[in-house]
């Protein structure tokens, strides 16, 4: 054979016999090259078999007579091995770091196969079990032949390939044997009681041993399957490899880093379904993804025993997860602040003209740890087209013809579901909801039930995004002219490859994200304005934009820059406490006032119209914008007085007096527990009842006296806070942490601050705030019934 070496029988050569290493040296000189492709397996220092580096097949190195059978069969297997083409042999040969296993390592606890269960054992070897010595040993097989024996007392592994004399000698000197053989013990492990180990498992898990020590590091992370002798149930066990005794500390550190302690978890079908449900919800995948053939094949490739769920199963699991998370959130809200603020927005399906609109209701509150939370609590149908017959049939839902009815029903249903009728503080909503008659009807009903503080003054707040859009609409005609100018500028530069590349470089340097195709009209114009102004440094923009046109461009760019940043901050992913809303809105007023002084008459006229729209918003919103600032210990009411006097002059006195009155009225309501009725309300039923011409309650005046006295004492807490000095203004000031640490000093004010600082200014998140479509729902989800949609949308918000 062409691959045969002249030293064909080296498997019979023992390793490391001589103390001077001469035998080992002779063995290395004569060793066949085939051993570069195999890993020798030793028992008592003698090669018993070889394991292929590529396919891990075990090949015997001993014949029936116990002598070496050469390396011919090893060469044959190597030439035909198909797995070697897929392996990097350099990794397998890097085994110059021996590992040892401690005395109780799981490798030596692997139960070998019994003779009765082995089909590969020839009849000649059955006779070897006539010796009584096998009552104290368990045979170890390699390729169906006995290569060793494990003592059932001390678990020492001995060679048993030839005779049983060594076994008899060990039986007499075994330190663990108490004079009884294992077969005499009740419930002992006798070979006939040991379960079968399949050859595949044996080939993968049998380590290379030399006197009970693992020689190859790759076995440190192998796992083997153990069996319990009582119930024969499978257990996941881990082979723990420790450095050999002759390793240096540096070698031990390297070896430990290369063999991490890995654990295998038992397969759990139910847990897989739950994780699959979370994945679908988190990424907005359609529920039908589980029925795609590609998904099924992928799952089967990962684990053949996994049974893929159906879309109906996913719908059920989504509902179960929704109910669990909803219960947890209900408990969290119940333990949080005294009141909860709401925000309402309109969602539509992504894509073509919608035939259905949804109302999304979000709760804003500060939890028990003084962390600001924002959670969607309701998702319902606001309006649906009567022509959408298919939805009515598939989803079994009646169409909602009027959005006003839909808004009332969805919000009131959410208030009852979440037990918020006595916990409402304020509600911010988009214009489509805020201007509907149903919201006014709902407000009147809540005030009648005494559910809203200070007569609903802070209820139905205008969304700041609507306010900015309304202001910009006043200058829409002139802004469109600017847009046409920008269009010509970009087309001129795009005509040349050189200027086109320069234009793209300038766009990268602008420092803001490029708007999407569905972005709002003013967002696209603003981005192009920034590109135009930045391009003046590197591109000859004077050729395309005249000086007169630049007088229009620059004021608009400044205005839109402020508007963009205000939306980015107030509708961003990070929730702002309500004390910051005033400062952001005031930036809008400031930039309009500054740019109104422009020399261009058309621009100045347009900006005055925008100022009128802002003043209209301010008149309706200054109270809810100012109250949180009073509860900021850096500003308080002094700051509001300063700002308004500079802005409105003598008219500021009215605004400041109204604010001070609202703050005191709100504080007085917080002085009375929510579950304690007002004295005047409690006595009104019997006030006019007379007995013999006298009032039935002669101590009513005493009740009023106590109430006034208590209110006076509590009002001193508010006066004390307002009279205390202002804190230094720092950008990293944490107002929630300040109120939490001062809750003992200001118990009532801190409770009030916990509710006031959670008021939202926007009902739309940042990405949707810049989109012309607004908030959208995945098209695949919109075809589901509303209960399932609500479960998916709410759960995604809660676990995201």
Order of alpha helices (4+ residues) and beta strands (2+ residues): alpha-beta-beta-beta-alpha-alpha-beta-alpha-beta-beta-beta-alpha-alpha-beta-beta-beta-beta-beta-alpha-alpha-alpha-alpha-beta-beta-beta-alpha-alpha-beta-alpha-alpha-beta-alpha-alpha-alpha-alpha-alpha-alpha-alpha-alpha-alpha-alpha-beta-beta-alpha-alpha-alpha-alpha-beta-alpha-alpha
